[in-house]
Amino acid sequence: MSAPASARDSLGLYATWGAFRDPIAPRCYAIALADPSLKQRDYQPFAAIGTWPRRGARNQIHFRLSRKLAPNSPIVLVIGDRRFNLTGGGGDAWAANSSDNAAIIAAMRSASRMYVRARDSRGRGFANIYPLAGAASAMDAAALGCARLNHNP
């Protein structure tokens, strides 16, 4: 009997971050929910760092934002004293290029929190905040989990 399409293997929980392997895709990822908020949300916001061995993609940052974005809204990620302009649309955002992606992952390893800010479809500013305790361990666990997938065709 095959596993259901939603099957995931937990690779560990690290503070507010988790690491998972999806052998069906195959992919591995570290993920965390944004801090809770009483403000209106269109989506459940999360940050994920994914690896897809068969695509050759490693440590790709992705944000599901809490609100639908205004068209052409600047999306800014702040980690410590660093600021990164993200690209995206709808309710999603990514690094603008591979060098920014690498810099974001490196900055996440040494900061205590990060936040993404933008304007929603009604023109209101919003931010999603993420504690980074455990992020480095979750990213490492996901990378190791996919290293094992790489050896199993």
C-alpha positions as CSV (number, residue, x, y, z in Angstrom):
1,M,0.0,0.0,0.0
2,S,1.4,3.4,-0.9
3,A,1.5,6.4,1.4
4,P,-1.0,9.2,0.9
5,A,0.1,12.2,-1.1
6,S,0.1,14.3,2.1
7,A,2.6,12.0,3.9
8,R,5.4,13.9,5.5
9,D,8.3,12.6,7.7
10,S,9.1,14.8,10.7
11,L,12.8,15.5,10.9
12,G,12.6,17.4,14.1
13,L,11.1,20.4,15.9
14,Y,13.4,23.2,16.9
15,A,11.7,26.0,19.0
16,T,9.1,27.4,16.6
17,W,10.6,25.8,13.5
18,G,10.0,22.3,12.2
19,A,11.9,20.2,9.6
20,F,10.1,17.8,7.3
21,R,10.8,15.4,4.4
22,D,8.2,14.6,1.7
23,P,9.6,11.5,0.0
24,I,6.8,11.5,-2.6
25,A,7.8,14.9,-4.1
26,P,10.7,14.5,-3.1
27,R,11.5,17.6,-1.1
28,C,12.6,18.7,2.4
29,Y,11.9,21.9,4.1
30,A,12.2,23.9,7.3
31,I,9.0,25.8,8.2
32,A,7.6,28.2,10.9
33,L,4.4,30.0,11.4
34,A,4.4,33.8,11.9
35,D,3.8,35.1,15.3
36,P,0.1,35.2,16.2
37,S,-1.8,38.4,15.5
38,L,-5.2,39.8,16.3
39,K,-5.2,41.7,13.0
40,Q,-7.2,40.6,9.9
41,R,-5.5,37.8,7.9
42,D,-6.4,36.4,4.5
43,Y,-4.0,33.5,4.9
44,Q,-2.1,31.6,7.6
45,P,1.4,33.2,7.2
46,F,4.5,31.0,7.2
47,A,8.1,31.0,6.2
48,A,9.6,28.0,4.5
49,I,13.1,27.0,3.3
50,G,12.8,24.2,0.7
51,T,15.1,21.8,-1.1
52,W,14.1,19.8,-4.1
53,P,16.9,17.4,-5.0
54,R,15.7,16.3,-8.4
55,R,15.3,20.0,-9.5
56,G,18.7,20.9,-8.1
57,A,17.1,23.6,-5.9
58,R,18.5,24.1,-2.4
59,N,17.5,26.3,0.5
60,Q,14.9,28.3,-1.4
61,I,13.1,30.8,0.8
62,H,9.3,31.2,0.5
63,F,6.9,33.3,2.5
64,R,3.1,32.9,2.6
65,L,2.0,36.3,3.7
66,S,-1.0,37.0,5.9
67,R,-2.8,39.2,3.4
68,K,-3.3,39.4,-0.3
69,L,-0.8,41.9,-1.7
70,A,-1.6,45.1,-3.5
71,P,-0.5,45.1,-7.1
72,N,3.2,46.2,-7.4
73,S,3.5,46.5,-3.6
74,P,7.1,46.6,-2.4
75,I,7.7,43.6,-0.2
76,V,10.6,44.1,2.3
77,L,12.2,41.4,4.5
78,V,14.1,42.7,7.6
79,I,16.6,40.5,9.4
80,G,18.6,42.3,12.0
81,D,20.0,45.4,10.4
82,R,19.7,43.9,6.8
83,R,16.9,44.7,4.4
84,F,16.0,42.6,1.4
85,N,13.5,43.5,-1.4
86,L,11.4,40.4,-2.2
87,T,9.4,39.6,-5.2
88,G,6.0,38.0,-5.3
89,G,2.3,38.4,-5.8
90,G,-1.1,37.2,-4.4
91,G,-0.1,36.1,-0.9
92,D,3.4,34.8,-1.7
93,A,6.9,36.2,-1.7
94,W,10.4,35.0,-2.6
95,A,13.9,36.3,-2.8
96,A,14.4,38.4,-5.9
97,N,17.5,36.4,-7.0
98,S,19.8,33.6,-6.0
99,S,22.4,35.8,-4.3
100,D,19.7,37.5,-2.2
101,N,18.3,34.1,-1.3
102,A,21.8,33.0,-0.1
103,A,22.2,36.2,1.9
104,I,18.8,35.8,3.5
105,I,19.6,32.2,4.6
106,A,22.9,33.3,6.0
107,A,21.3,36.3,7.9
108,M,18.6,34.0,9.3
109,R,21.4,31.9,11.0
110,S,22.7,34.8,13.1
111,A,19.6,36.9,13.9
112,S,16.9,36.5,16.6
113,R,13.9,37.5,14.5
114,M,12.8,38.6,11.0
115,Y,9.8,40.3,9.6
116,V,8.2,40.8,6.2
117,R,6.3,44.0,5.5
118,A,4.1,45.0,2.6
119,R,0.8,46.7,1.6
120,D,-2.4,44.6,1.2
121,S,-4.9,44.8,-1.5
122,R,-6.8,47.5,0.4
123,G,-3.6,49.7,0.7
124,R,-3.0,48.9,4.4
125,G,0.5,48.2,5.6
126,F,1.1,44.9,7.5
127,A,4.0,42.8,8.8
128,N,4.5,39.2,9.7
129,I,7.0,38.5,12.4
130,Y,9.1,35.3,12.8
131,P,11.3,34.3,15.7
132,L,14.5,32.7,14.4
133,A,15.4,30.5,17.4
134,G,15.7,27.0,16.0
135,A,15.7,28.1,12.3
136,A,19.3,27.1,11.7
137,S,18.8,23.7,13.2
138,A,15.6,23.1,11.2
139,M,17.4,24.2,8.0
140,D,20.3,21.8,8.7
141,A,17.9,18.9,9.5
142,A,16.0,19.5,6.3
143,A,19.3,19.6,4.3
144,L,20.4,16.4,5.8
145,G,17.0,14.8,5.2
146,C,17.3,15.6,1.5
147,A,20.9,14.4,1.3
148,R,19.4,11.0,2.1
149,L,16.7,11.4,-0.5
150,N,19.4,12.2,-3.1
151,H,20.8,8.7,-2.6
152,N,17.5,7.0,-3.1
153,P,16.3,7.2,-6.7
